[in-house]
Structure formats: C-alpha cells, structure tokens
C-alpha cells in the first residue's frame, strides 16, 4: 500500500540510514506523487547535507529507475546538481520521455539552466517547447529574447501566448509591434490576453487597435474590448455596443449591461429596460443593477412586475432595487423573498454581520456537523438563542444543513432554509442581535422587520 511505502521511507530518513537510500529512491521514483512529495519534504527537513550528496551519486550510477528518481528529487530540492541528470533524461528519443525533464528544468528557475533551455525551444515536440518557453517567465535571460520573438510565430497557440508573457518579463514593452500582432492572432484567447494586458498597463493610445475587437467573431475578445471601453470612457463606441444586447451569449449580454453602466449612458435606457424581459434571469438581475447605477426611477413599474414574474433571486433583486430607489413598497416586497434576512442583518447590524462573516470562513471541519454552527457563533463571539418551538430533530437538521460541505453561515444568515418534516414545511433563519444569533421560524421575523422599517419610515401607507 502507498501509506506503508511512505511510512517506511520516512522512517529511513528519520534514522539517517544512508545505506537504505537506494530503497528510499525506489519509493520516490515511482509515479505516485504523494510518496515522492513526502520523501522530498522529509529530506528537505533533514538538511541538504544529509541527502543531496547521496542523491547526486545515485543520479549518475545504478539502473535507470534509480537515476530518474534521484534526478526528480534533486529538482524538487532545487539543487543545481540536478542539471546533468536532466541532460541525460532529455537525451531520450521519445517525446514523452522529455516532457518531465523539460518541466523540471524550467522549474529550477536558475541561470545555469538557460543554456540547456534555449535548444529545447526548438524541440520537435510541442510540450517540450512550451515548457522551455514558460521557463523564461520566471528567469531573467536577455539572451533568450531572439528565440522568444521567434516563438511568437510558433504554430502552437499556447506557446505564442507564453512567449509574449516571457517577453514582457524580459522587459519588452506591451506595445512592442511583435506583441501587438497577437491582437490578430487566430486563437481567441490570445487576442483576449493581449487586450487585457494593454488595459492593465493603461495604454490608452492603443484604443484605436482595440475598438475594432468589439466586432470580433468570438465573445471572449469582445468582452475584453468592452472592459477597455469602460476603463478609458470611450462613449463614442456606444452605437457599436448596443446591438450586442440582442445576441445570444449570456455572458456577453451581461458584460454589455455592465459596460453601459460604467459609461453612464442614459441614452441606452430604453434598451436596458427591454432586458428586464430577457428570458435569462441572470440578465434581468444585471439589468436591474445597471438601472440602479444609472438611477432610472421611471423603471419602477417594470421592476415591480419582476416581483411576481421573476424567479426567487430576481424577485429579491427587484425588491432591493425598489428600496435603493426609495420606493415605499420596497421593504414589504423584500419581506416576502427568501433573502429578506440578508438585507435585514446587513443593514441592521453591519458590524456584527461582518464579524460573523469573517470568523465563520474557517471552521474545524473535523467537528461533527451539529457542532459547527455552535463553533462558528462562539468564534465570532455570539451565543445562540434557539426558540423552544424548535424540536431536537429540527435543530440537528439545521446544524447539518448549514455546514454540509461548507464552513459558512452565509446561507443561514441570509435565506430561509426549508426542511420537510411530517408536520409540513418548516423554514428557518437567523436574526443577528448585539451578542447572539436568534433562530427564527418563518413568520417570527415580523417584529424585526416592522421595527426596522418603522424607524426609517419605510412601512407602506
């Protein structure tokens, strides 16, 4: 079994049994990375003087399996002594035998590896060339720049992008003519990558090169171009942007709506209002966010329609929009949605909400599910206030539901949790007080909503 081999290897290291290094390497030379990681970690903790000389010897002697195992471990230990062994491995004819040593040579991140990496950039195998090119993303090597420029013409799209990234590391300007050719690359991800890097470096002078990408045949470059228009406030591009709202791509339509919000284009309001009728609930919610950002008060009737026509998340977003716009029926509309307690807790107890949110992100997963909710509350400095009406079975279910596979109270603090018992449907939630979490059944929260809304004169007349 793997665990037995691993334990045996760790024992050999613990007792500094140098005569057993061949057996130790036999364990590490296997394809099981867990065993190798354990052995390498133990050797590293034992100190380089304990293991590296013997590893170097075994990387030059013995059968191929031991030699390969020694070279792999020297690479994992970041030892310069690994380079000769890697050259031996790279001498193999079959490409699959060269992939791993090419990766390891790149991982050394040492100037000594550069002369050996340069020939690999011309290897006949794509994966070997790719690993060699990627190495120069983390090693300064001016002598590699000509080869990297040549790699920009490689037939493999991933190599072209890696070469561009490596050239940026070597000091090339993002507006270098050779790099700008990626804007016309046949691979959509490369075109998007180039646009993104121009935007990140705020090269507004390239907007004339990026703007035509709003008509790119692929969505990914177009979305990056839209972000560039927002970054540089290119409002004159709006006539080219608006027709995209009628296209099929869900993410593209959402990106267009965010772009219109970022550009503060009120002339686009009629087109944005039409998106409230979109067949995709996600697009409806992004349209609501855009209308709120633009402060479109006249959208209230269409938004109210979503309270009954949209799904539960869209109805909640519509109610939040009404509250943000100061509509008197907003609180009562939100009251009826699953996420009502999110809003109540965030607005009513913002400091306590943030404290519980932050502290509940990392709980002890070794505890039983029943214990985790109590632990989360205790870590954040809260006590739990369970109503007497909650049965032990319901309490166990709620504790398990809140932390089934995730240590977070976000669901419990926000949406009403529904569980079916013999007596019917029983939804639960939390209201945050100053020093405790009050567990509620659906309907019990009325007093909190009424008090909170009355304090702000938000109750409907």
NUNU-460174 format. One record per residue: residue in one letter; x, y, z of N, C-alpha, C, O in turn. Coordinates in steps of 0.1 Angstrom, whole numbers, plus 5000, padded with zeros to 4 digits. Layout:
% NUNU-460174
aXYZXYZXYZXYZ ...
END
This chain:
% NUNU-460174
x500849885000500050005000500950135000502050125005 x500450234994501150364994501550415007502750455009 x500650405017500950465030502050385037502850445044 x502150255034503250175040504650215034505650225041 x504650235021505950275015506350415020507550435022 x505350495021505650635026506250635040507250695043 x505550555049506050555062507350485063508250535071 x507650385055508950325055510050425051511150425057 x509750505041510650605036510950705047512150745049 x509950755053510150855064510950795075511750865081 x510750675078511550605089512950605085513850625094 x513250565073514650555069515350695070516550705074 x514650805067515250935068515450975082516451025086 x514450945091514450975105515750925111516350985120 x516150795108517250735114518550755106519550685109 x518550845096519650875088520350755082521550735083 x519550655077520050525072520550545058519750515049 x521750595056522250625043522350495034522150495022 x522650385041522750265033521450215027521350135018 x520350275031519050245026518550345016517350345011 x519350445012518950545002518450484989517550534983 x519150374984518550314971517150274973516350294964 x516750214984515350174986514450294987513350304982 x515050394994514250524995513950584981512850634979 x514950584973514850644960513850554951513150604943 x513850424953512950344946511550384949510650374940 x511250414962509950464965509650594958508550614953 x510550684958510350814952510350814937509650904931 x510950724931511050724916509750674910509550694898 x508850624918507550584912506750694908507050814910 x505650664901504750774896503850834907503050924904 x503850774919502950824929503550954935504450944943 x502951064931503551194935503451214951504251284956 x502451144957502251164971503451104979503951174988 x503950994975505050934981506351024979507051054988 x506451064966507651154963507651284971508651324977 x506451344972506351464980506751444994507451535000 x506251335000506551315014508051295016508651345026 x508651215007510151185008510951305007511851335014 x510551384996511351514994511251605006512151675010 x509951625011509851705023510651665034511251745041 x510651535037511451485048512951505046513651545055 x513451485034514851515031515151655032516251695037 x514251745028514551885029514651925044515452005048 x513751875052513751895067515051845073515551895083 x515551735068516751675074517951755070519051735077 x517951845060519051925057519751875044519851755042 x520151965036520751925023521951835025522251755017 x522751865035523951785037523751645040524651555037 x522551605044522251465047521951385034522351275033 x521251455025520751375014521251405000521451304992 x521651524998522051564984523251494979523251444967 x524351474986525551404981525151264976525651224965 x524451194984524051054980523151054968523150974959 x522251154967521351174956522151194943521851144932 x523151284944524051314933524651184928524751164916 x525251104937525950984933524950894926525250834915 x523750874931522750784926522250834912521650754904 x522250964910521851024897522750994886522451014874 x523950944890524950914879525250764878525950724868 x524850684888525150544888523850464889522750524891 x523950334889522750254891521950234879522250284868 x520750174881519850154869519050274866519150374874 x518350274855517650394851516650444860516450564862 x515950344867514850384876515450464888514850574892 x516550424894517150494905517750624900517550724907 x518350634889518850754884517750864882517950974885 x516650814876515550904873514950954887514651074888 x514850864896514350904909515251004916514751104922 x516550984915517451084921517351214915517451324922 x517251224902517251354894515951424898515951544901 x514851354899513551414902513651474916513151594918 x514251404926514251454939515251574940515051664948 x516351574933517251684933516551814927516751924932 x515751794917514951904912513951964922513852084924 x513251864929512351914939513051984951512452064957 x514351944953515052014963515752134958516552194965 x515552174946516052294939517552294939518252394942 x518152184936519652164936520152184922519652124913 x521252264921521952274908522552144903522752134891 x522752054912523351924908522351844900522751744894 x521151894898520151814890520351834875519951754867 x521051944871521151974857521851864849521251834838 x522951804853523551694845522551584843522451524832 x521851544854520951434852519851474843519351384836 x519351594843518351634834518751624819517951594811 x520051664817520551644803520551504799520251474787 x520851414808520751264805519251234801519051154791 x518351274809516951244806516451304793515751244786 x516951424790516551494778517151424765516651454754 x518151344767518751274756517851164750518251104740 x516851134757515951024752515251064740514951184738 x514950974731514351004718512851024719512351114712 x512150954727510650964727510251094733510751124744 x509351174727508951294734508351284748508651364756 x507651174750507051154764508151144774507851164786 x509351104770510451094780511151224782511851244792 x510851324774511451454775510551554782511051664787 x509251534783508351634788508651664803508851774807 x508851554811509051574825510351644828510451744836 x511551604822512751674824512751824819513351904826 x511951844809511851984804511152074814511452184817 x510052014820509352084831510252114843510252224848 x510952004847511852024859512952124856513252194866 x513452124844514552224841513952364842514652454847 x512752384837512152514838511852544853511952664857 x511552444861511152474875512352514884512152574894 x513552484879514752514887514952674888515452714898 x514452744878514552894879515952944882516153024890 x516952884875518352914877518952964864518652914853 x519953054865520653104853521352984847521552984835 x521852894855522552774850521752694840522352624831 x520452704841519552624832519352684819518952614809 x519652814817519352884805520052824793519352804783 x521352794793521952734781521352604777521352574765 x520752534786520152404783518652424778518152344771 x518052534782516652564778516552614764515652584757 x517552694760517452754747517352654736516452674727 x518052544735517852444725516452374725515952334715 x515952364737514652304739513552384732512452334729 x513752514730512752594724512552564709511652614703 x513552484704513452444690513052294689513152234678 x512752234700512452084700511252054691510352144689 x511251934686510151904676508851874683507751864677 x508851864696507651834704507051964710507752044716 x505751984709505052104714505252114729505552224733 x505052014736505052024751506452064756506552134765 x507452004750508852034754509152184751509652254759 x508752234739508952374735508252464745508752564749 x506952424748506152504757506752524771506852634776 x507252414777507852414790509152504789509452574799 x509952494779511152574778510852724777511452804783 x509752754769509352894768508852954781509253064785 x508052874788507452924800508552944811508353024820 x509652874810510752894820511253044820511553094831 x511153114809511653244808510653354813510853474813 x509453304818508553394825509053414840508453504847 x510053334844510453354858511953364859512553374870 x512753364848514153384848514553494839514053504827 x515353584844515853694836516953644826518053594831 x516753654814517753604804517653684791516953634782 x518353794790518353874778518753794765518253824754 x519553694767520053624756518953534750519053484739 x517853524757516653444752515753524743514853464737 x515853654743514853744736514753704721513653694717 x515853684714515653654700514853524698513953514689 x515153424706514353294705512953314709512053244703 x512653394719511253424723510553494712509353464710 x511153584705510453654694510153554683509053564677 x511053464681510753364671509653274675508853224667 x509553244689508453164694507053224692506053154693 x507053364690505753424688505153374675503953404672 x505853314666505353264653505153114654504853044644 x505253054666505052904667503652864663502752944666 x503552754657502152704653501252674665500052674663 x501852654676501052614688500652744695501452824699 x499352764697498752894702499252924717499553034720 x499352814725499752834739501252884740501552954748 x502052834730503452874730503553024726504353094732 x502753064717502753204713502453294725503053404727 x501353264733501053344744502153334755502453444761 x502653224758503753214768504953284764505653344772 x505253294751506353364746506153514748507053594752 x504953564746504653704748504753744763505353844766 x504253654771504353674786505853674790506253764798 x506653584784508053584788508753714783509653764789 x508453764771509053884766508754004775509554084777 x507554004780507154114790508054104802508554204808 x508353984807509253964818510654004815511354054824 x511053984803512454024799512554174796513654224792 x511454254798511554394796510954454784511054574781 x510354374775509754424763508454514767507754484776 x508254614759507054704761505854634756505854554746 x504754654763503454584759503054634745502254564738 x503554754741503154804728504254764717504254814706 x505054674720506054624711505354574698504354494700 x505754604686505054564674504854414673503854364668 x505854334678505754194677504654144686503954044683 x504454204698503454164707502054204702501054134704 x501954324696500654374692500054284681498854294678 x500954204674500454114664499454014670498653954663 x499553994683498653894690497153944689496253864690 x496954074687495554124685494954064673493654064672 x495654014664495153954652495353804652495253734641 x495753754663496153604664494853524661493753564663 x495053404655493953324651493253264663492153214662 x493953254675493353204687492653314695493353414698 x491453294698490653394705491253434719491253544723 x491753334726492253354739493553444739493753524748 x494253424728495453514727495053654724495753754729 x494053674716493553814713493053874726493353994729 x492253804734491753854746492953884756492953984763 x493953794756495053814765495753944762496154024771 x495953974749496654094745495854224749496454314754 x494554214747493754334751493854354766493954464771 x493754244773493754254788495054324793495054404802 x496154284787497454334792497554484788498254554795 x497054524776497054664773496254744782496654854786 x495154694787494254764796494954774810494954874816 x495454664814496154654827497254754828497554814839 x497954784817499054874817498655014813499455104811 x497355034811496655164809497355234796497655344797 x497455154786497955204773496855254764496455194755 x496255374768495155424761495355454747494455464739 x496655484743496955514730496655394720496655414708 x496455274726496155164717494655144715494155044710 x493855244720492355224719491955204704490955134702 x492655274695492255254681492455114676491855074667 x493455044682493654904678492654804685492354704680 x492154844697491354764705489854774701489054674700 x489454894697488054924694487454834683486354784684 x488254804672487754704662487354574668486654494662 x487954534680487654404685486254394691485854284695 x485554504692484154504695483354424685482254374688 x483854404673483254334663483854194661483654134651 x484754154670485354024669484353914668483353914674 x484653814660483653694658483553614671482553544672 x484453624681484353554693483953644705484353754705 x483253584714482853664726483953704735483853824741 x484953624738485953654748486753774744486853864753 x487253794732487953924729486954044730487454154734 x485754024726484854134726484554184741484454304743 x484454084750484254124764485454204770485254294777 x486654164766487854234770487854374764488254474770 x487454384751487354514745486354604752486554724753 x485254544756484154624763484754684776484554794780 x485554604783486154644796487154764793487354854801 x487854754781488754864777487954994775488355104779 x486754984769485955104766485555164780485455284780 x485255084790484855144803486055204809485955314815 x487255134809488455184815488755324810489155414817 x488655344797489055464791487855554787488055654780 x486655524791485455604789485255644775485155764771 x485255544766485055564752483555564749483055464744 x482955674752481455674750481055674735479955634732 x481955724726481555724712481455584706481055564695 x481855474714481655344709480355284713480055164709 x479455364719478155304723477255254711476655154713 x477255324700476455274689476955134684476155054679 x478255094686478754964683478354864694478354744692 x478154914706477954824718476554784719476254664722 x475554874717474154844719473654724712472854654718 x473954704699473454584692473854454698473154354696 x474854454707475254324713474254274723474254164727 x473354364728472254324737471354224731470654154738 x471254224718470454124711471053994707470453914701 x472353974711473053854707472753744717472153764728 x473153624714472753504722473653484734473153424744 x474853524734475753494745475253564758475153684759 x475053474768474553524781475653614788475253724792 x476853574788477953654795478153774787478453884793 x478053774774478253894766477253994769477554114771 x475953954770474954054773475154114786474854234788 x475454034796475754084810476954184809476854294816 x477954154802479154244801478754374794479254484798 x477854374784477354494777476654584787476854704788 x475754524796475054594805475954664815475754784819 x476954594820477954654829478654764822479054864829 x478954744810479654854802478854974801479355084803 x477554964798476655084797476555154811476455274811 x476555074822476555134835477855214837477855324842 x479055144834480255214836480455334827481155434832 x479855344816479955454807478955564810478955674805 x477955534819476955624823476155684811476055804809 x475655584803475055614790473555614792472855514792 x472955734795471455734797470655714784469555684784 x471355744773470655724760470355574758469555544749 x470955484765470755344763469655294772469455174772 x469055374780468055334790466855244783466555144789 x466355294772465255204766465755064762464954964764 x466955054758467554914755467754834768467554714768 x468154904778468354834791467054784797466954674802 x465954874796464654834801464154704794463454624800 x464454694781464054574774464654444780464054334779 x465854464786466554344792465854294804466054184808 x464954374810464154324821463154214816462554134824 x462954204803462054104797462953984792462353894786 x464253984794465053884789464653744794464153734806 x464953644787464553504791465453454802465153354808 x466653514803467653464813467553554826467753674825 x467253494837467153564850468453644853468353754859 x469553584850470853654853470853784846471353884851 x470453794833470453914825469454014832469754134832 x468353964836467354054843468054124855467854234857 x468754044863469354094875470454194872470554294879 x471254164862472354264858471654394853472154504855 x470554374845469854494841469354584852469454704852 x468854514863468454584875469554664881469454784885 x470754604881471954664887472354784879472654894884 x472254774866472554884857471654994858472055114859 x470354964859469355074861469555144874469355264875 x469855074885470155134898471355224897471355334903 x472455174890473655264889473355394881473855494885 x472455384871472155504863471055584870470755694866 x470455534881469355604888468055624880467555734880 x467655524873466455534864465255504872464755394873 x464655614878463555604887462255554879461455484885 x462155594866460955554859460855414855459855364850 x461855334859461855184857461055114867460854994866 x460555184878459855124889458655024885458654914890 x457755064876456654974872457154844866456654734869 x458254844857458754724851459454644862459454514861 x460054704872460754634882459754564891459954454895 x458654634894457554564903457054444896456654344903 x456954444883456554324876457354204878456854094878 x458654224880459554114883459354054897459753944899 x458654124906458454064919457553944918457753854927 x456753934908455853814907456253734894455953614894 x456853794885457253724872458553654873458753554866 x459553714880460853654880461053544890460153514898 x462253474890462453374899462753434913462753554914 x463053354923463253404937464353504938464253604945 x465453474931466653564932466353694925466753804929 x465653684914465353804906464353894914464454014915 x463353824921462353904929463153974940462754084944 x464053904946464853974957465654094952465654194958 x466254074940466954184934466054304931466454414932 x464854274926463854374923463454454936463354574936 x463254374946462854444959464054524964463754644969 x465254484963466354564967466454694959466854794964 x466154674946466254794937465154894942465455014942 x463954854945462954944950463355014963463155134964 x464054944972464555004984465655104981465655214986 x466555074972467655164968467055294962467655394964 x465955274954465455394947464455474957463855574953 x464355424969463455494979461955474977461155544982 x461655364970460155334968459655274981460255194988 x458455324986457955284999457555145000457555085011 x457255074988456854934989458054844988457854714988 x459254894988460454814987460654714999460754594997 x460554765011460754675023459754565024460054455026 x458454595021457454495022457654395011457354275013 x458154434999458454344989459554244992459554124989 x460654304998461754225002461354125013461954015014 x460454165021460054085033459553945028459753845035 x459053945016458453815011459453725004459053624999 x460653775002461653694995462453615004462553635016 x463153514998464053425006465253495012465753455023 x465653605006466853675011466653785020467453875022 x465453795026465053915034465953925046466254045050 x466453815052467253835064468653875060469353935069 x469153855048470453905044470354055045471254125052 x469354115039469254265039469054315054469754415058 x468154255061467954295075469254295083469554385090 x469954185083471154165091472254265086472954315095 x472454275073473454355068473254505072474154575076 x472054555071471754695074471454715089471854825093 x470954625095470554645110471754635119471954705128 x472654535116473854505124475054485115475654375114 x475454595108476554575098477854525104478554445098 x478254585116479454545122479454395127480454325125 x478354355133478154215137478154125125478754015126 x477454165115477454085103478854055097479153945094 x479654165096480954145091481854065100482653985095 x481654075113482453995123482053845121482953765121 x480853815120480453675119480853615105481253505104 x480653705094481053655081482553625081482953525075 x483353715087484853695086485253575095486153495090 x484653555106485153445116484653315112485253215115 x483453305104482953175101483553115088483053015084 x484553185082485053135070486053015071486252945062 x486552995083487452885085487152815098487652845109 x486352715098485952635109486652495109487252455099 x486652435121487252305122486452195116485352165121 x486852155104486052055097485951915103485151835099 x486851895113486851765120485751755130485351645134 x485051865133483951855142482751805135482651805123 x481851755143480551705137479751825132479951935136 x478951795122478151895116477251975127477052095126 x476851895137475951955147476752065155476152155160 x478052035156478852125165479352255157479652355164 x479352255144479952355137479252495138479852595139 x477952485138477252615139477452685153477652805154 x477552595164477852655177479252705177479552815183 x480152635170481552685169481652815162482352905167 x481052825151481052955143480553065151481153175151 x479453045158478953155166479853195178480153305180 x480453085184481353115195482653185191483153275198 x483253145179484453205174484253355172485053435174 x483053385166482753525164482253605176481953725175 x482153535187481753595200480253615202479753705209 x479453515196478053525197477553395205478253295206 x476453415211475753295217474553265208474053355201 x474053145209472853105200471653105209471653045220 x470553165203469353175210468353095202467753145193 x468052965206467152875199465752885206465652885218 x464752915198463352915204462952775209463352675203 x462052775219461652655224460852575214460652445216 x460252635204459452565195460252485185459652395178 x461552495185462352415176462652285182463352275193 x462252175176462452045181463952005180464652055172 x464351905187465751855186466051805172467151825167 x465051735165465351695152465551805142466351805133 x464751915144464852025135466152095138466852145128 x466552105150467852175154469052095148469952155142 x468951965149470051885143470151905128471151915122 x468951905121468851925107469452055103470252065094 x469152165110469552295107471052305108471752365100 x471652245119473052245121473752175110474852225105 x473252065105473851985095473752055081474652065073 x472552115079472252185066473252305064473752325053 x473452385075474252505074475652465070476352555064 x476152355074477552325073477852195065478852125067 x476952155057477152035049478052065038477652115027 x479352035040480352055029480952195029481752225021 x480452285038481052425038480952485051479952475058 x482052545056482052615069481752755067482552845068 x480452785065480052925063478652945069477752855067 x478353055075476953085079476253175069475153225073 x476753195058476153285049474653245045473753335045 x474453115043473153075039472253095051471153145050 x472653055063471853065075471553215078470453245084 x472453305076472253445079471453515068470953625070 x471253445056470553515046469253455042468253515044 x469253335036468053285030467353195040467953125048 x466053195039465253095047465552955042465352925031 x465852875052466152735049464852655051464152665061 x464552575041463252495041463552345043464452285037 x462852285053463052145055461652075057460852135063 x461551965051460251895051460251795063460951695062 x459351815072459051715083457651665081456951715073 x457351565089455951515088454851615090453751615085 x455251715099454251815102454151925091453252015092 x454951925081454852025070456252085067457252035071 x456152205061457352275057457752375068456952455072 x458952365072459452455083460652535079461752475079 x460552655075461652745071462352805084461652845093 x463652815083464352875095465352985090465752985078 x465753075098466753175095467253235108466953195119 x468153335107468753395118468553545118468553605107 x468453605129468553755131469653785140469753725151 x470553875136471753905145471354005155470854115151 x471653985167471554085178472954125182473954085175 x473054205192474454255196475354145200476554145197 x474854045207475753945213475253805211475753705216 x474153785202473653655200473053645186472753745180 x472853515182472153495170470753435174470653325180 x469753495169468353445173467853365161467753415150 x467553235164467053145154465553175153464853175163 x465053185140463653215138462953115129463653055120 x461753095131460853025121460353135112460253255115 x459953095100459353195090458053255097457253175102 x458053385097456853455103457253515116456753615120 x458253455123458653515136459453645134459753715144 x459953665122460753785120460053915118460554025117 x458653905118457854025115458254145124458254255120 x458354115137458654215147459954295143460054415145 x460954215138462254285135462054375123462554485122 x461354325113461154405101460254525104460654635099 x459254505111458354625114459154725122458954845119 x459954685132460654785140461754855131461854975132 x462454775123463454835115462954935105463455035102 x461854895098461254975088460555105094460555205088 x459955085106459255195112460355305116460055425115 x461455265121462555355125462955445113463455555115 x462755395101463255465089462055515081462155565069 x460855505086459655555080459455485066459055555056 x459655355066459655285053458455195052458255125041 x457555185062456355105061455455165051455155285051 x454755075043453855125033452655195040452155145050 x452155295034450955365040449755295037448655335041 
END
